[in-house]
Amino acid sequence: MIAKEELDRAFDARFAPEIKTKLRSARVAIAGLGGLGSNIAVMLARSGVGHLFLVDFDRVDTTNLNRQAYTIPHLGMNKTDAIKTILGDINPYLDIKTECVRVTPENVATLFGDYGIVCEAFDKPDQKAMLVRELLTQTGATVVSGNGMAGFGDSNEIKTEKINGRLYVCGDLSTDVGDGTGLMAPRVAVCAGHQANKVIQLILK
Amino acid sequence: MVTVNGEGVNAAGKTVMQYIEEAGYNAQRVVVEKNLVILKKDELSTTVLEDGDTVEILNFVGGG
């Protein structure tokens, strides 16, 4: 296995030590490990975010392969276990915690109460609204949400908008799945990149 | 007048739930902020809009 010092040296060559320290000590939760969440997790792990808490109740299936970080060997696994494998192959020295559970208003505070930054990465609109509402009313977390990334419309329509001091929304805010518009890897990854970059900005601000 | 997503509307006297349903939103898919405070789910039906209120309705679409 690659030594921790070797990974650290590769990071040190690019960024000042205080940036590494802030990222290493950061604690970020991601709710939903589909197209948004799995890609956000990979980007934050590559960026050296030290403590990740990843939540999803689902298993990897073939319909995920068009946009999510998983590959054929992960089919049938819990997404929480599959993502741990992927992140461990990127950086085995990160603290990765997972919970294979469905998020409800009743368990939001227990799951996410200790995290200052939470990414909303669900796919169903009612679940997205529920999570954002409950996080903002039950916890003190800053929320980075994904909203509107279906199809293959202009990438530049996907933006990061500050709704208030505790809520950032990334996406085009309008393109729904359905009506013949499915999800494709590029636009989902653009939106995930917006969310991951906002998280890093929040950590380093 | 009540300011909703930056536009003045005649919604004073209505509950937030009445307004969002009349405006065509699905109440399950929105997060509502009134005067900079996020409303809890059960507050949508109990909160009555008044002149001078500022409301932001964030509508969620599917995909992730």
Interface residues (C-beta under 8 A of the other chain):
Chain A: G32 G34 G35 L36 G37 P105 A121 F122 D123 K124 P125 D126 K128 A129 M130 V132 R133 L136 T137 G146 N147 G148 M149 A150 I163 N164 L167 V169 L173 S174 T175 D176 V177 G178 L183 V188
Chain B: N26 Q28 R29 V30 V31 E33 L36 I38 L39 K40 K41 E56 L58 N59 F60 V61 G62 G63 G64
